[in-house]
Amino acid sequence: MQAVMTLFEWVDVRVTKTMGRYGIVLLRISLGLVFFWFGFLKFFPGLSPAVELATNTINVLTFGLIPPNVAIYILATWESLIGLGLILGVFMRFTLLLLFLQMLGTITPVFIFPNEVFTFIPYAPTLEGQYIIKNLVLISAGMILGATVRGGEMVVEPMNKAIEEHDE
């Protein structure tokens, strides 16, 4: 039994260290791919399921000052720039600012168009509502990435081991 636990520990340590070593980079790139992909689709009419809700939201938020046919290209460019910034890992502070501002706009339909976001408020989201709710994960991922812009990184060592080493 001791040999099995030792093998498990050996595998667990290596897997955990690999996750710690590559997790933040993969999170940044995968989040960037999502933003770039969704943004790029908005350049082509009929390919993004979010266009109507997005343009209606922008119309309300800008008091109709930005026509829907212009708003969608602004949003497509905005999301594509977020994606490129994340994929390339450049201008991270600015990229994350764009991300959080975009997420703020994305969540807005929950409050201004609840009947389009829920079939039964607030328990049963429509497909558009589910699209919005999943953004909580994107916001959380952005927060994790934001914690790294000043050189922060993931700690893979157990806290008690780190404390013991610090006390020595």
Residue pairs with C-beta under 8 A, 6 or more apart in sequence:
16 156
17 156
19 156
20 154
20 155
20 156
21 156
23 154
24 144
24 145
24 148
24 153
24 154
25 89
27 141
27 144
27 145
28 86
28 87
28 89
28 145
29 86
29 87
31 86
31 138
31 141
31 142
31 145
32 82
32 83
32 84
32 85
32 86
32 87
32 88
33 83
33 87
34 83
34 138
35 79
35 80
35 82
35 83
35 86
35 99
36 79
36 80
36 82
36 83
36 84
36 86
36 87
37 83
38 48
38 50
38 79
38 83
39 75
39 76
39 77
39 78
39 79
39 80
39 81
39 82
39 83
40 76
40 80
40 83
41 47
41 48
41 76
42 48
42 50
42 51
42 54
42 72
42 73
42 75
42 76
42 79
43 73
43 76
43 80
45 51
49 127
49 128
49 131
50 128
50 131
51 72
53 109
53 113
53 116
53 128
54 71
54 72
54 75
54 106
55 68
55 71
55 72
56 68
56 109
56 113
57 105
57 108
57 109
57 112
57 113
58 66
58 68
58 71
58 74
58 75
58 105
59 66
59 68
59 71
60 108
60 112
61 105
61 108
62 71
66 74
75 102
78 98
78 102
79 102
81 95
81 98
82 95
82 98
82 99
82 102
85 91
85 92
85 94
85 95
85 98
86 92
86 95
86 99
86 145
92 145
92 148
92 149
93 149
96 142
96 145
96 146
96 149
99 138
99 142
100 139
100 142
103 135
103 138
103 139
103 142
106 132
106 135
107 132
107 135
109 116
109 117
109 128
109 132
110 117
110 129
110 132
114 121
114 122
115 121
116 126
116 128
116 129
117 125
117 126
117 128
117 129
117 132
118 124
118 125
118 126
118 129
119 125
119 126
125 132
125 133
155 162
